[in-house]
Amino acid sequence: MATPTTAPPRDIPAAFEYQESSDGIECYRLTENDLRVLLLPQDGAPVVTSMVTYHVGSRNEHTGHTGATHMLEHLMFKGTERYHKRTGTSIFETLQRVGAKVNASTWLDRTNYYEMLPTEHLPLALDIEADRMRGALIDPADVEDERTVILNERDRNQNDPVSRLFDEVWAAAFTAHPYHHPTIGWKSDIESMTPGDLREYYDTFYWPNNATLSLVGEFDRGAVLHNVAEHFGVLDTAPNKIPQVTTEEPEQTGLRRVTVRQEGQLGAVLMGFKSPPALEADSDALDVLARILASGKGSRLYRRCTDQGLTSDVFGINFRLRDPGLFSVFAYLAPEQDHQTVEDALWETIEDVQENGVSQEELDRARSQLRAQIAFDRDGPMRVASQLNEALAAGDWKLYTQYLDRLNDITIEDVQRVAQLYLNDEACTIGRYVPTS
Amino acid sequence: MAPSPSSASNTAATPDLASRIQDRPVGPGRLLTLRTSVDEVVSFRGSFVANPDPAAGDGLRQKLTVSLLDKGTEQRDRFALARVLEDCGATLNLSSDGLFVEMSGQALIDDLPRVMDVAAEMLRTPAFDPEEFAKARAQVAADIQRRMEKTAAQAAAVLSQRLFSEGHPNHSPAPQTLLERLQGLTVEDVRQYHDRHFGATEWRLAMVGDLEHDAVASVVGEAFGGWVSHEAPAVYEMEAAPEEVGRSVVPMPEKSNVDVRLGHALPLRRDHDDYPALYVGNYILGGNFAARLMSTVRDEQGLTYSIRSSLSGVTTQYAGSWQTSVTLSHDTLDEGIAATRDVIRAFVSEGATADELEDKKTTITGSYTVGLATTKRLAQSILTNAERGFDVSYLDRFPEEIEALTLEEVNAAVQRYFDPEALQEALAGTRPETIEA
């Protein structure tokens, strides 16, 4: 349960302004440069997860520079003056040496860098993250090396027909908004990206006032805040305003279709419906609808499709994004089944919800599942950080702490209403994967 | 200068688990419980030894049998079973893992009794309805077909065929062989397999989280009381049977990269005195992002996105292998394999350095601590330790054992067990003209 804002903790270093708390998470602002800091102290193993979320993703990329977010993320591991392979202090080696789980990820609305490590080594992680926030070298030779690596990574994604199907459906569903292009970027853009392009991107978005540092795990609040101030407090605020995305996707007025033909065994269908931004209440109702449709053997689509031998697996996914995204229904065809039969069954199930609604029992079950999921997501600092990251990307970290309360407000009428409002063929893009063997 | 991570303690922190784990016989098996500070959540993992006969195709029989466990019991149909779990958001997975059948999951502690009841019912009294059998068989076929599309799975399977005979648990039959065998299986085969191979033989259950030891013992005793052992003997091959050193190729159309496995069999078992030294030796070569293979073939040469080496399938009962896996693009295939072999040869002939050993000791012990940060991982570690026949104290001793290793011990183990000239090659992907079997 979310708790109301409580009194500020005592003994906060002067470098910070306490802002608010929600469900045990404390939010601070480093006054020197507007870095936001979220703290969630947890007892348990002597381990902490440190994560820097930059509020930049492939949504911020322009035509010709797609893939910049992801390419820059790779370059961020290639070093700074202080942490570099040539001195035996590469970022990976230095962090992994102390047993840290280290990685980064990029997605439509955000980029995050994280380390889970023994608490005694947290100062090292903070030093590295602060150092590379403004000190990345983006060396032209490194860019060339990573270009090969990234093209290989892209090839691997393209090998997977389902990954290609998702890319094609999003590309067809979004014609103006940058969700149109995959986060890894178009091949020709990856091939032509220059070190200067990446430097410009870095200098536009990688600043403390466009980032949030989250710390989750076993630590001493005062000591950690002192450490954060020591490492991040020396950084300047961005000299220019951080550019915002202003493009809105025009309303879709008819069903769109794409087909992916590729060598493979089992076909698949992906239906993507235009959905509201993550922070809108309707997005909560769509989360519940996704559960009712396709979570578990009691779900509508499992019973109608998988249990009837039409599909081998079926998923409902509500992509909660900062801007309008896609509510998706995805099905792997069972052997010997055809796409049309499966599509018809998916539509029939959706129409049944639209016409007859869902039962209170289904809603209660979906909520119980989500309640358990929230408890499970508090099991270990990495899972918490990962959930927080998505809430940050959506535009409000409290989406994480207030989620259960938001779910409690949903009624069966809401679920039926969002099914009617969003799951219609005019706002739908359907992709078929047709194996060519 | 970057602050040296040498502030890291070189004395491995003892996780202090053994004194907190209660290990007791409960019903027909052994229960290991650990209370942690997580709220409401409990994770569990259990297994029994089924003793499949790999040469007789029991691997597939076991997989099919397990896939039917949640499809209905003598007491409840599949939907009633699923509903129990879905109503409380709990997870329960049953899986076939070599000689073992495993169950694992997560639940809110108040829901544990009903989750254990369902688990016991599924394991002990499945219904094996013929209609469900037909569907499960189709699902297993779909899984196999999906795996056929994956270059990594295909490469791993053909390497296993070069190293182990059909009677060895590490042998993976060709997907086509599995599909043919699958078509010949009947519901009666599965029923018989369950009768002969399912029971409380070496039944162990690890449970971790917000729990009271005695209360959990009572829940588990009630659910599994009266379950008897089966009498199937162990009939698998324990030693490897490698082919003459060579290369296998699985041509796969329209894949834009090639998955490559290099490997040979290892004679030692998990409980051999040389195992920790060899484990650390391999870790230095290819255990993580900062290991030699990754830092050379990926970071310096930019030839791949991912390269790893591992000790694979090494157990206390039978022989495993040493494997290096690398994904390469067509145009860098030969260069990539040659570069990989060069790094391996240099490592085996020159050995690890003292710095590398100290680095990896810190890494392994640190990541061991990090790996124990969730109830799920703790339950898995406790069960795996018990399956190996190790005392619970080994969970605390492991970091000390790693810390105690000398450079001479590690390099002696590397030279004794790793032979670059004995490496077999397995390739899967689109066959460019340069690949010749």
Interface residues (C-beta under 8 A of the other chain):
Chain A: Q42 D43 G44 A45 P46 V47 R82 Y83 K85 T87 T89 S90 F92 E93 T94 Q96 R97 V98 G99 A100 K101 V102 M116 L117 P118 E120 H121 P123 L124 D127 D131 E144 D145 E146 R147 T148 V149 I150 L151 N152 E153 D155 R156 Q158 N159 D160 P161 G217 Q262 E263 G264 Q265 L266 S295 G296 K297 G298 R303 D307 G309 S312 Y332 A334 P335 R365 S368 Q369 L370 R371 A372 Q373 A375 F376 R378 D379 G380 P381 M382 R383 T436 S437
Chain B: M1 A2 P3 P5 S7 A8 S9 A13 P15 T36 S37 V38 D39 E40 V41 S43 D70 R78 F79 L81 A82 R83 L85 E86 D87 C88 G89 A90 Q106 A107 L108 D111 K135 A138 Q139 A141 A142 D143 Q145 R146 M148 E149 T151 G209 M252 P253 E254 K255 S256 N257 N288 F289 A290 S295 R298 D299 E300 Q301 G302 L303 T304 Y305 T327 L328 S329 T332 D359 T362 T363 I364 T365 G366 S367 Y368 T369 V370 L372 A373 T374 T375 K376 R377
